[in-house]
Amino acid sequence: MDIERAINLNILKISNLRNAAGALRTHDDYRLLRSRATFAILVAICLITSVGLVFATEDDPIRTSVTDLTSISVASLPAPREGSRILASDGTELALLIGPEKRTVVRLDQISQVMIDTLLAVEDRRFFFHRGIDLRGLARAASTDLKHGEIREGGSTITQQYVKNTYLESKRTFGRKVEEIGLALAVEQAHSKEKILEAYLNTAYFGEGVYGVEASSQFYFSTPASELRPEQAALLVSILPSPNDYSPIANPKLSLKLRNLVLAKMATGGVITSSDAQTLKATPIAIVPQKTVDIKMAPYFVEYVKQSLLDDVRLGKTPKERYDSVFGGGLIIKTSLDAKLQAVVDRAAIKLPRGVPESAVVVMDHSNGNILAYHGGGDFDKNKFDLVSQGRRQPGSAFKTFALVAALQQNYSPSLGLSGSSPCVNRANKFDAPWKVRNFANSSFGGVSLRTATHKSINCAFAQLVTKYIKPTDVEDTAHSMGITS
C-alpha cells in the first residue's frame, strides 16, 4: 500500500473526527485538548487530512467523505443579503432600506484592480494556485499553534474565510476547522476562483455594521469600489482581521499603523512600488463616513411604502420572512411618486403660515389613484407621526364629494338651485334637532347652483342639499360604496 493510499484511507474517517471533537466539548476530559501533546496530535491529523484531500482524484472515495462532513450544499453560493431601494417614477432613489447587514452587491469587474491585488497580497498570495487550502500556510499556522498550545493562527485561505463567514460559526475549535477545510475544497471544486473572490468581497465584514467592499467603500470614503485608490484599499484590507477592533473610526491611530503595514506588504507583493508606499504612508486617513440611514426624499412616503411592504403577504408568510425580504432581499421598489412635484410639496410644507404647526398633503392622479406627492406632517426627524396614514380626524369638506355623487346618482342636476346664505338652520325631518351650520369665515352667497356650491365649497348649500333633497343615509351609503369603511 503506497503512502498516498494510506493517507486516503485515514481521511475516510474525517466525518467521525468532527463528531469526536464535538463529544470532547461536553466531556470532562476536554481540558486535555489544551495540553501540547494532545493538541499536536490533532494538528498533525489536520495536516494529514489536508494532504489526502489535495491528492484525491475525482473518482476517489474521499469525495464522498466531504459530503459526509456536512449537509450544506455548495452547488450554488448563497446570495449575499442586500438592502432594498425605493425609487420615484423617474428612477430617482428615494431611500435605501438597510437591514442589520448594510451591503450593496457588485460584480468583480466593478471592484478596482488595486483592491483585488491588495487583498490577495495580504490575505492569500497563492489564491490562484491552491485548491481551497494552502498547505504552506497551514504548516506555518500549525507551527505557531503548537508553539503556544492553542489555536493562535488559522492559516486560512480566502476560500476558507468565505465558507467560515457564510456557512459556519466563528468559534475556533478543531472540529470547526476540519469542517471549514472540507467545505473550502467542495466550494473550490464547484466554482471558479473569480466567483469565489467576488463572493468573498461581497460578504466580508469591514466593521461599523458594513458588509461587502462596495458598501464599505461608500461608507468610509463616499466613493464606489471601482474607484478605490491604493491607500484606501490598504485601509479596507487592514480592517478585515478584526473589524470591531481595527475600525478607523473607533481606533484611528491603530488603523493608521495597520494601514501602513498593509502598504508595505503591497510593495513587497508588487502591487505598488516601494517609493509609492513611502509616499502613501505619509498620507493621513481621510474618512468621510456615510449616513447609515439613507432617506433622500419624501420620508413620510418612504415609511408608508415600507410599512405596506412589511404587511404584504406576497413577500413572506411570517413577519420575519417579510422583514428579510424587504431589508435583505435587494428589492427594487418603483413607486408612482413624482420627484419634481414632491420637491414642490416639500418646499410648500416648510413655508407654512405663522401659527400653523404642520400640514399634510397627498397629491393623487384621480384616473388611477396613484400617489404623486406625499407629505405626512412636520419634521420627520423630530416627529414620525404621519397625519396622512396614521391621523384620525373629521373629514370636513372632503365629505361633500359623497354628497355630490349621491345627488347626481338621484338625477339631480349640477344646476340645482341652493341657498348659500350663512348662518343657516336645517332639519332632516321634523323630529330631528335643528342643525346649525355656518360657511367658512361666515361668508354668505345667497342663491347658488350645486355646481357653484361645489366649486366654492359652501357649507350651508350642502347642508340644504343633504336635508332637503337627499338623505344623510344616502351620503353614508355612497361613501361606503366608494371605499370608506368606518
C-alpha positions as CSV (number, residue, x, y, z in Angstrom):
1,M,0.0,0.0,0.0
2,D,1.6,3.3,-1.1
3,I,1.7,6.4,1.1
4,E,-1.0,8.3,-0.8
5,R,-3.4,5.4,-0.5
6,A,-2.7,5.1,3.2
7,I,-3.4,8.7,3.7
8,N,-6.7,8.5,1.8
9,L,-7.8,5.5,4.0
10,N,-7.2,7.6,7.1
11,I,-9.1,10.5,5.6
12,L,-12.3,8.4,5.2
13,K,-12.7,8.8,8.9
14,I,-12.8,12.6,8.7
15,S,-16.5,12.8,9.4
16,N,-16.1,10.8,12.6
17,L,-13.3,13.1,13.7
18,R,-15.7,16.0,13.8
19,N,-18.1,14.0,15.9
20,A,-15.3,13.1,18.3
21,A,-14.3,16.8,18.6
22,G,-18.0,17.5,19.4
23,A,-18.0,14.8,22.1
24,L,-14.9,16.3,23.7
25,R,-16.6,19.6,24.1
26,T,-19.2,18.1,26.5
27,H,-16.8,15.7,28.3
28,D,-14.8,16.5,31.4
29,D,-11.6,15.4,29.6
30,Y,-12.0,18.2,27.1
31,R,-9.4,20.1,29.2
32,L,-6.9,17.6,27.9
33,L,-7.2,19.2,24.5
34,R,-5.3,22.2,25.8
35,S,-2.3,20.1,26.5
36,R,0.5,20.4,24.0
37,A,0.7,16.7,23.3
38,T,-2.9,16.2,22.5
39,F,-3.1,19.4,20.5
40,A,0.0,18.4,18.5
41,I,-1.7,15.1,17.6
42,L,-4.8,16.8,16.4
43,V,-2.9,19.4,14.3
44,A,-0.9,16.5,12.8
45,I,-4.2,14.8,11.8
46,C,-5.4,18.0,10.3
47,L,-2.3,18.3,8.2
48,I,-2.6,14.7,7.1
49,T,-6.2,15.2,6.3
50,S,-5.4,18.2,4.2
51,V,-2.7,16.3,2.2
52,G,-5.1,13.5,1.5
53,L,-7.9,15.8,0.3
54,V,-5.5,17.6,-2.0
55,F,-4.2,14.5,-3.7
56,A,-7.7,12.9,-4.0
57,T,-9.0,12.4,-7.6
58,E,-12.5,12.9,-9.0
59,D,-13.2,9.1,-8.6
60,D,-11.7,8.7,-5.2
61,P,-13.9,7.8,-2.2
62,I,-12.6,10.9,-0.5
63,R,-15.1,13.0,-2.4
64,T,-17.9,11.2,-0.6
65,S,-16.3,11.9,2.7
66,V,-16.5,15.7,2.0
67,T,-20.3,15.4,1.6
68,D,-20.4,13.2,4.7
69,L,-18.8,16.1,6.6
70,T,-21.7,18.4,6.3
71,S,-25.3,18.5,4.9
72,I,-24.6,22.0,3.4
73,S,-25.0,22.3,-0.3
74,V,-22.4,24.3,-2.2
75,A,-23.8,23.7,-5.7
76,S,-24.7,27.4,-5.7
77,L,-23.2,30.1,-3.5
78,P,-25.8,31.8,-1.3
79,A,-26.8,35.3,-2.5
80,P,-25.5,37.9,-0.1
81,R,-28.1,39.8,1.8
82,E,-28.6,43.3,0.3
83,G,-30.7,46.3,1.2
84,S,-33.8,47.3,-1.0
85,R,-34.1,50.5,-2.9
86,I,-37.3,52.7,-3.2
87,L,-37.4,54.7,-6.4
88,A,-39.6,57.5,-7.7
89,S,-41.4,57.1,-11.0
90,D,-38.4,58.6,-12.9
91,G,-35.9,56.3,-11.2
92,T,-34.8,58.8,-8.6
93,E,-33.7,56.9,-5.4
94,L,-35.9,57.9,-2.5
95,A,-34.4,55.6,0.1
96,L,-32.3,52.6,0.7
97,L,-33.8,50.2,3.2
98,I,-30.9,48.9,5.2
99,G,-31.2,45.9,7.5
100,P,-28.7,44.5,10.0
101,E,-26.2,44.0,7.2
102,K,-25.5,47.1,5.2
103,R,-24.4,45.8,1.8
104,T,-24.5,46.6,-1.9
105,V,-23.6,43.6,-4.1
106,V,-21.3,44.3,-7.1
107,R,-19.6,42.2,-9.8
108,L,-15.9,41.5,-9.7
109,D,-15.3,43.8,-12.6
110,Q,-16.9,46.6,-10.6
111,I,-14.2,46.5,-8.0
112,S,-10.9,48.3,-8.6
113,Q,-7.9,46.1,-9.5
114,V,-5.8,47.6,-6.8
115,M,-8.4,46.4,-4.2
116,I,-8.2,42.9,-5.5
117,D,-4.5,42.9,-5.7
118,T,-4.1,44.2,-2.2
119,L,-6.4,41.6,-0.8
120,L,-4.5,38.8,-2.4
121,A,-1.1,40.2,-1.5
122,V,-2.1,40.4,2.2
123,E,-4.6,37.6,2.8
124,D,-3.8,34.9,0.3
125,R,-0.8,35.3,-2.1
126,R,-1.3,31.8,-3.5
127,F,-5.1,32.1,-4.0
128,F,-4.9,31.2,-7.8
129,F,-2.6,28.3,-7.2
130,H,-4.2,26.3,-4.4
131,R,-7.4,24.2,-4.4
132,G,-9.0,25.8,-1.3
133,I,-6.4,25.2,1.3
134,D,-2.8,26.3,1.3
135,L,-0.5,23.6,2.8
136,R,2.3,26.1,3.3
137,G,0.2,28.5,5.2
138,L,-1.4,25.7,7.2
139,A,2.0,24.3,8.1
140,R,3.1,27.8,9.2
141,A,-0.1,28.2,11.3
142,A,0.4,24.7,12.8
143,S,3.9,25.6,13.9
144,T,2.6,28.7,15.6
145,D,-0.3,26.9,17.2
146,L,2.0,24.1,18.5
147,K,4.3,26.6,20.0
148,H,1.5,28.2,22.0
149,G,-0.5,25.1,22.7
150,E,-3.7,26.6,21.3
151,I,-5.1,28.0,18.1
152,R,-3.4,31.4,17.5
153,E,-3.1,31.5,13.7
154,G,-5.6,29.9,11.3
155,G,-3.6,29.7,8.1
156,S,-6.9,30.3,6.3
157,T,-7.2,30.9,2.6
158,I,-9.7,33.4,1.2
159,T,-11.9,30.4,0.3
160,Q,-11.7,29.2,3.9
161,Q,-12.6,32.7,5.2
162,Y,-15.5,32.8,2.8
163,V,-17.0,29.5,4.0
164,K,-16.4,30.4,7.6
165,N,-18.2,33.7,7.2
166,T,-21.1,32.2,5.1
167,Y,-21.7,28.7,6.4
168,L,-20.0,28.2,9.8
169,E,-19.9,29.5,13.3
170,S,-16.9,31.7,14.2
171,K,-15.8,29.5,17.1
172,R,-12.1,28.5,16.9
173,T,-12.4,24.7,17.5
174,F,-10.7,21.8,15.9
175,G,-14.0,20.3,14.7
176,R,-15.0,23.6,13.0
177,K,-11.6,23.8,11.4
178,V,-11.9,20.4,9.9
179,E,-15.4,21.3,8.6
180,E,-14.0,24.5,7.2
181,I,-11.4,22.6,5.2
182,G,-13.9,20.2,3.7
183,L,-16.3,23.0,2.7
184,A,-13.4,25.0,1.2
185,L,-12.4,22.1,-1.0
186,A,-16.0,21.5,-2.0
187,V,-16.6,25.1,-2.9
188,E,-13.4,25.2,-5.0
189,Q,-14.4,22.1,-6.9
190,A,-17.9,23.6,-7.7
191,H,-16.9,27.2,-8.5
192,S,-14.3,29.3,-10.3
193,K,-11.7,31.3,-8.5
194,E,-13.2,34.5,-9.8
195,K,-16.7,33.6,-8.5
196,I,-15.3,32.8,-5.0
197,L,-13.3,36.0,-4.9
198,E,-16.4,38.0,-5.9
199,A,-18.5,36.2,-3.3
200,Y,-15.9,36.9,-0.6
201,L,-15.6,40.6,-1.4
202,N,-19.4,40.9,-1.2
203,T,-19.7,39.1,2.1
204,A,-16.6,40.2,4.1
205,Y,-17.3,42.3,7.2
206,F,-15.5,45.7,7.3
207,G,-16.7,47.0,10.7
208,E,-19.3,49.6,11.7
209,G,-22.1,47.3,10.6
210,V,-21.0,47.4,6.9
211,Y,-20.6,44.3,4.8
212,G,-19.0,43.9,1.3
213,V,-16.4,46.1,-0.4
214,E,-18.9,48.4,-2.2
215,A,-20.9,49.4,0.9
216,S,-17.6,49.8,2.8
217,S,-16.1,52.0,0.2
218,Q,-19.2,54.1,0.1
219,F,-19.4,54.2,3.9
220,Y,-15.8,55.1,4.6
221,F,-14.9,57.2,1.6
222,S,-18.2,58.1,-0.2
223,T,-16.8,56.5,-3.4
224,P,-17.6,53.4,-5.3
225,A,-15.4,50.3,-5.0
226,S,-14.4,50.7,-8.7
227,E,-12.6,54.0,-7.8
228,L,-10.7,52.9,-4.7
229,R,-7.2,54.3,-4.5
230,P,-4.2,52.2,-3.2
231,E,-4.2,53.9,0.3
232,Q,-8.0,53.3,0.6
233,A,-7.7,49.7,-0.5
234,A,-4.9,49.2,2.1
235,L,-7.2,50.6,4.8
236,L,-10.1,48.4,4.0
237,V,-7.9,45.3,3.9
238,S,-6.3,46.2,7.2
239,I,-9.7,46.1,8.8
240,L,-10.5,42.5,7.8
241,P,-8.6,40.6,10.5
242,S,-10.5,42.2,13.4
243,P,-13.2,44.7,12.1
244,N,-14.5,45.7,15.5
245,D,-11.0,46.5,16.9
246,Y,-9.4,47.9,13.7
247,S,-12.1,50.4,12.7
248,P,-10.6,53.7,11.6
249,I,-13.5,55.5,13.2
250,A,-13.1,53.8,16.6
251,N,-9.3,53.5,16.6
252,P,-7.8,56.0,14.2
253,K,-4.2,55.7,15.5
254,L,-4.1,51.9,15.4
255,S,-5.8,52.0,12.0
256,L,-3.1,54.3,10.5
257,K,-0.4,51.9,11.8
258,L,-2.1,48.9,10.3
259,R,-2.8,50.6,7.0
260,N,0.9,51.4,6.7
261,L,1.8,47.8,7.4
262,V,-0.5,46.8,4.5
263,L,1.1,49.4,2.2
264,A,4.5,47.8,3.0
265,K,3.1,44.3,2.0
266,M,1.6,45.8,-1.1
267,A,5.1,47.0,-2.1
268,T,6.6,43.6,-1.3
269,G,3.9,41.9,-3.4
270,G,4.5,44.2,-6.3
271,V,1.1,45.9,-6.1
272,I,2.7,49.3,-5.8
273,T,6.3,50.5,-5.8
274,S,8.4,51.0,-2.6
275,S,8.5,54.7,-3.4
276,D,4.7,54.9,-3.7
277,A,4.4,53.0,-0.4
278,Q,6.6,55.5,1.4
279,T,4.6,58.4,-0.1
280,L,1.3,56.9,0.8
281,K,2.3,56.1,4.4
282,A,2.6,59.9,5.0
283,T,-0.9,60.4,3.8
284,P,-3.4,60.8,6.6
285,I,-6.5,58.6,6.7
286,A,-9.4,60.6,5.2
287,I,-12.7,59.2,6.3
288,V,-15.9,60.6,5.0
289,P,-18.4,58.3,6.7
290,Q,-21.8,58.0,5.0
291,K,-25.1,58.1,7.0
292,T,-26.3,54.6,7.9
293,V,-29.9,55.7,7.4
294,D,-30.3,56.8,3.9
295,I,-33.6,58.5,3.2
296,K,-33.1,61.1,0.4
297,M,-36.6,62.3,-0.2
298,A,-40.2,62.0,1.0
299,P,-39.5,60.3,4.4
300,Y,-43.2,60.0,5.3
301,F,-43.9,58.4,1.9
302,V,-40.9,56.1,2.3
303,E,-42.2,55.0,5.7
304,Y,-45.7,54.4,4.3
305,V,-44.2,52.2,1.5
306,K,-42.1,50.3,4.0
307,Q,-45.0,49.5,6.2
308,S,-47.1,48.5,3.2
309,L,-44.3,46.1,2.1
310,L,-44.0,44.6,5.6
311,D,-47.7,43.8,5.6
312,D,-47.7,42.3,2.1
313,V,-48.0,38.5,2.4
314,R,-46.6,38.1,-1.1
315,L,-43.2,38.9,0.4
316,G,-43.5,36.1,3.0
317,K,-46.0,34.3,5.2
318,T,-44.5,35.5,8.5
319,P,-43.4,38.9,9.7
320,K,-39.8,37.7,9.8
321,E,-39.9,36.4,6.2
322,R,-41.3,39.7,5.1
323,Y,-38.7,41.7,7.0
324,D,-35.9,39.6,5.5
325,S,-37.3,40.2,2.0
326,V,-37.6,44.0,2.5
327,F,-34.3,44.6,4.3
328,G,-32.2,41.9,2.8
329,G,-33.8,40.8,-0.5
330,G,-32.2,43.5,-2.7
331,L,-35.6,44.6,-4.0
332,I,-36.1,47.4,-6.4
333,I,-39.4,49.1,-5.4
334,K,-40.6,51.6,-8.1
335,T,-43.3,53.9,-7.0
336,S,-45.7,56.4,-8.6
337,L,-44.2,59.3,-6.8
338,D,-43.2,62.3,-8.9
339,A,-39.9,63.6,-7.6
340,K,-40.3,67.1,-9.0
341,L,-43.8,67.5,-7.7
342,Q,-42.6,66.1,-4.3
343,A,-39.9,68.8,-4.1
344,V,-42.6,71.5,-4.7
345,V,-44.8,70.0,-1.9
346,D,-41.8,69.8,0.5
347,R,-40.9,73.4,-0.1
348,A,-44.6,74.5,0.5
349,A,-44.7,72.5,3.7
350,I,-41.6,74.3,5.0
351,K,-43.1,77.7,4.3
352,L,-46.2,77.3,6.5
353,P,-48.2,80.4,7.6
354,R,-47.5,81.7,11.1
355,G,-49.5,79.8,13.7
356,V,-49.8,76.6,11.6
357,P,-47.6,74.0,13.2
358,E,-47.7,71.4,10.5
359,S,-49.6,70.3,7.4
360,A,-50.3,67.1,5.4
361,V,-50.5,66.8,1.7
362,V,-51.4,64.0,-0.7
363,V,-51.5,64.6,-4.5
364,M,-53.1,61.8,-6.5
365,D,-53.8,61.0,-10.1
366,H,-57.6,60.8,-10.0
367,S,-57.7,58.5,-13.1
368,N,-55.9,55.6,-11.3
369,G,-55.3,56.5,-7.7
370,N,-51.5,56.8,-8.0
371,I,-49.8,58.9,-5.3
372,L,-47.8,61.6,-7.0
373,A,-46.6,63.5,-3.9
374,Y,-47.0,62.9,-0.1
375,H,-46.1,64.9,3.0
376,G,-47.3,63.5,6.3
377,G,-46.6,66.3,8.7
378,G,-43.8,68.4,10.1
379,D,-40.1,67.5,10.5
380,F,-39.9,63.7,10.1
381,D,-36.6,63.5,12.2
382,K,-38.4,65.1,15.1
383,N,-41.9,63.6,14.7
384,K,-42.5,60.3,12.9
385,F,-46.3,60.5,13.3
386,D,-47.9,60.6,9.8
387,L,-51.0,62.7,9.7
388,V,-52.0,61.1,6.3
389,S,-51.8,57.4,7.1
390,Q,-52.0,57.4,10.9
391,G,-54.1,60.5,11.7
392,R,-57.8,60.2,12.5
393,R,-59.9,63.3,12.0
394,Q,-63.2,64.7,10.8
395,P,-63.3,64.5,7.0
396,G,-64.5,68.1,6.8
397,S,-65.3,69.4,3.3
398,A,-63.9,66.2,1.7
399,F,-67.2,64.6,2.5
400,K,-69.1,67.0,0.2
401,T,-67.8,64.7,-2.6
402,F,-70.0,61.9,-1.4
403,A,-73.0,64.2,-1.1
404,L,-72.5,65.4,-4.6
405,V,-72.2,61.9,-6.0
406,A,-75.3,60.8,-4.1
407,A,-77.2,63.7,-5.6
408,L,-76.0,63.1,-9.2
409,Q,-77.0,59.4,-8.8
410,Q,-80.5,60.5,-8.0
411,N,-80.6,62.6,-11.2
412,Y,-80.3,66.0,-9.6
413,S,-78.7,68.5,-12.0
414,P,-75.5,70.4,-11.3
415,S,-77.7,73.5,-11.9
416,L,-79.9,72.7,-8.9
417,G,-80.6,75.9,-7.0
418,L,-79.5,76.1,-3.4
419,S,-79.2,78.7,-0.7
420,G,-75.7,79.7,0.3
421,S,-76.7,82.2,3.0
422,S,-74.9,81.9,6.3
423,P,-75.7,81.0,9.1
424,C,-78.4,78.5,8.3
425,V,-80.6,76.1,10.2
426,N,-81.6,72.7,8.7
427,R,-83.6,69.7,9.7
428,A,-83.6,66.3,8.0
429,N,-87.2,65.8,9.3
430,K,-89.5,67.4,11.9
431,F,-88.3,65.0,14.6
432,D,-84.6,65.9,14.3
433,A,-82.9,68.6,16.3
434,P,-82.0,71.7,14.3
435,W,-78.6,71.5,12.6
436,K,-76.9,74.9,12.8
437,V,-74.3,75.5,10.1
438,R,-72.0,78.4,9.1
439,N,-69.9,78.9,6.0
440,F,-66.2,79.3,6.3
441,A,-65.4,82.7,7.7
442,N,-69.2,83.2,8.0
443,S,-69.3,84.3,4.3
444,S,-72.7,84.4,2.6
445,F,-73.5,83.8,-1.0
446,G,-77.3,83.9,-1.4
447,G,-78.7,81.7,-4.2
448,V,-76.2,79.4,-5.9
449,S,-76.2,76.3,-8.1
450,L,-74.9,72.9,-7.0
451,R,-72.0,73.4,-9.3
452,T,-71.1,76.7,-7.7
453,A,-71.6,75.3,-4.2
454,T,-69.1,72.6,-5.1
455,H,-66.6,75.0,-6.7
456,K,-66.7,77.3,-3.6
457,S,-67.2,74.6,-1.0
458,I,-70.3,76.3,0.5
459,N,-71.3,74.6,3.7
460,C,-74.8,75.9,4.0
461,A,-75.7,74.9,0.4
462,F,-74.6,71.3,1.0
463,A,-76.4,71.2,4.4
464,Q,-79.5,72.1,2.5
465,L,-78.8,69.5,-0.2
466,V,-78.4,66.7,2.4
467,T,-81.5,67.6,4.4
468,K,-84.0,68.9,1.7
469,Y,-83.2,66.9,-1.5
470,I,-81.3,63.7,-0.4
471,K,-81.0,62.0,2.9
472,P,-77.9,61.6,5.2
473,T,-78.2,57.9,4.8
474,D,-77.8,58.3,1.1
475,V,-74.5,60.1,1.7
476,E,-73.4,57.3,4.0
477,D,-74.3,54.6,1.5
478,T,-72.4,56.4,-1.2
479,A,-69.3,56.8,1.0
480,H,-69.3,53.0,1.7
481,S,-69.7,52.1,-1.9
482,M,-66.7,54.3,-2.7
483,G,-64.5,52.6,-0.2
484,I,-65.0,54.3,3.1
485,T,-65.0,51.5,5.8
486,S,-65.7,53.4,9.0
